[in-house]
């Protein structure tokens, strides 16, 4: 049988464990204030043909911290891309072709990315496409036209 001091210590441990359990239940185990990440995919075509080897960049415009703000994926031979873990929010979509340099700084705003003379130059800055990512809106296809 436990003495009164041991019983009080055990009761305190149980209260602390219960408090942790309630906290995890409310916040979600491993949860984030940014929501639950989802998988995003789609296809990119240029003039109706799959665009392979293109880097598709989802740049968040809705307040994620810098380390989560930009996500990148490369298109395959069919123009398909996939981002396995992206947080819900509003995104500007940027495209980087081989030989172009879109800054790695995830904090850089899309307006700061200068357009080049590439076939996709018109899809930068204010003309960049956007995507509203949610748990039910995860497929984004981009049918682009060259200059």
C-alpha positions as CSV (number, residue, x, y, z in Angstrom):
1,X,0.0,0.0,0.0
2,X,1.2,3.5,-0.8
3,X,1.9,6.1,1.9
4,X,0.1,9.4,1.7
5,X,3.1,11.2,0.2
6,X,3.3,8.6,-2.6
7,X,-0.4,8.9,-3.2
8,X,-0.1,12.6,-3.6
9,X,2.8,12.3,-6.0
10,X,0.9,9.7,-8.0
11,X,-2.2,12.0,-8.1
12,X,0.0,14.9,-9.3
13,X,1.4,12.7,-12.1
14,X,-2.1,11.6,-13.2
15,X,-3.3,15.3,-13.3
16,X,-0.3,16.3,-15.4
17,X,-0.8,13.4,-17.8
18,X,-4.5,14.3,-18.1
19,X,-3.6,17.9,-18.8
20,X,-1.1,16.8,-21.5
21,X,-3.8,14.6,-23.0
22,X,-6.4,17.4,-23.1
23,X,-3.8,19.7,-24.7
24,X,-3.0,17.1,-27.4
25,X,-6.7,16.5,-28.1
26,X,-7.4,20.2,-28.5
27,X,-4.3,21.0,-30.6
28,X,-4.0,17.7,-32.5
29,X,-1.1,15.5,-31.9
30,X,1.8,17.1,-33.7
31,X,-0.6,19.7,-35.0
32,X,0.3,23.1,-36.4
33,X,-1.3,26.5,-36.3
34,X,-1.0,26.4,-40.1
35,X,-3.5,23.5,-40.5
36,X,-2.8,20.0,-41.7
37,X,-0.6,19.8,-44.8
38,X,-2.1,18.2,-48.0
39,X,-0.7,16.7,-51.2
40,X,-1.0,18.9,-54.3
41,X,-0.6,17.7,-57.9
42,X,-1.4,18.7,-61.4
43,X,-0.1,19.1,-64.9
44,X,1.5,21.9,-66.8
45,X,1.1,22.3,-70.6
46,X,2.5,24.9,-73.0
47,X,0.5,25.5,-76.1
48,X,-1.4,22.2,-75.4
49,X,1.7,20.0,-75.0
50,X,3.1,18.6,-71.7
51,X,5.9,20.8,-70.4
52,X,8.6,18.5,-68.9
53,X,11.6,19.6,-66.7
54,X,9.8,22.7,-65.5
55,X,10.0,23.7,-61.8
56,X,6.6,24.6,-60.5
57,X,6.9,26.9,-57.4
58,X,4.0,27.4,-55.0
59,X,4.7,30.6,-53.1
60,X,2.4,31.3,-50.1
61,X,0.8,34.8,-49.9
62,X,-1.2,34.1,-46.7
63,X,1.3,34.4,-43.9
64,X,3.2,31.1,-43.5
65,X,6.7,31.4,-41.9
66,X,9.6,31.6,-44.3
67,X,10.6,28.0,-44.0
68,X,7.1,26.9,-45.2
69,X,6.4,29.7,-47.7
70,X,7.7,28.2,-50.9
71,X,7.4,24.6,-52.2
72,X,8.9,23.3,-55.4
73,X,8.3,20.4,-57.7
74,X,9.7,19.4,-61.2
75,X,7.4,18.3,-64.0
76,X,7.9,14.8,-65.5
77,X,7.7,13.9,-69.2
78,X,3.9,14.2,-69.1
79,X,4.0,17.6,-67.5
80,X,2.8,16.2,-64.1
81,X,4.1,17.5,-60.8
82,X,3.4,16.7,-57.2
83,X,4.0,18.4,-53.9
84,X,3.5,15.8,-51.1
85,X,3.2,18.2,-48.2
86,X,1.9,21.8,-48.6
87,X,-0.1,23.8,-46.1
88,X,-3.6,25.2,-47.0
89,X,-3.6,28.8,-48.1
90,X,-3.3,31.2,-51.0
91,X,-0.4,30.7,-53.3
92,X,1.1,32.5,-56.3
93,X,2.5,30.0,-58.8
94,X,5.9,30.6,-60.4
95,X,7.6,28.7,-63.1
96,X,11.3,28.2,-63.6
97,X,12.6,26.8,-66.8
98,X,16.1,25.2,-67.1
99,X,18.7,28.0,-67.2
100,X,16.5,30.5,-65.3
101,X,17.2,31.5,-61.8
102,X,14.3,32.1,-59.5
103,X,15.7,33.2,-56.1
104,X,15.9,30.5,-53.4
105,X,14.9,33.0,-50.7
106,X,11.5,31.8,-49.5
107,X,10.7,35.2,-48.1
108,X,11.0,37.0,-51.5
109,X,7.6,38.2,-52.7
110,X,6.6,37.2,-56.2
111,X,6.6,40.8,-57.3
112,X,10.3,40.9,-56.7
113,X,10.9,38.1,-59.2
114,X,11.9,39.8,-62.5
115,X,10.5,38.4,-65.8
116,X,12.9,37.1,-68.4
117,X,12.5,36.7,-72.2
118,X,11.5,33.1,-71.8
119,X,8.3,31.6,-73.3
120,X,6.8,31.9,-69.8
121,X,7.8,35.4,-69.0
122,X,4.3,36.7,-69.1
123,X,3.3,34.4,-66.2
124,X,5.4,36.3,-63.7
125,X,4.8,39.2,-61.4
126,X,1.2,40.4,-61.5
127,X,0.3,37.9,-64.2
128,X,1.4,34.8,-62.2
129,X,-1.4,32.3,-61.7
130,X,-2.7,31.6,-58.3
131,X,-4.0,28.6,-56.3
132,X,-6.2,28.4,-53.2
133,X,-5.0,25.2,-51.6
134,X,-7.4,23.4,-49.1
135,X,-8.0,19.9,-48.0
136,X,-10.6,19.6,-50.8
137,X,-8.8,21.7,-53.4
138,X,-5.6,20.0,-54.3
139,X,-5.4,19.6,-58.1
140,X,-4.0,22.5,-60.1
141,X,-3.5,22.2,-63.9
142,X,-1.9,25.1,-65.7
143,X,-2.6,25.4,-69.5
144,X,0.0,28.0,-70.5
145,X,0.5,29.8,-73.9
146,X,3.9,30.9,-75.2
147,X,4.5,34.6,-75.9
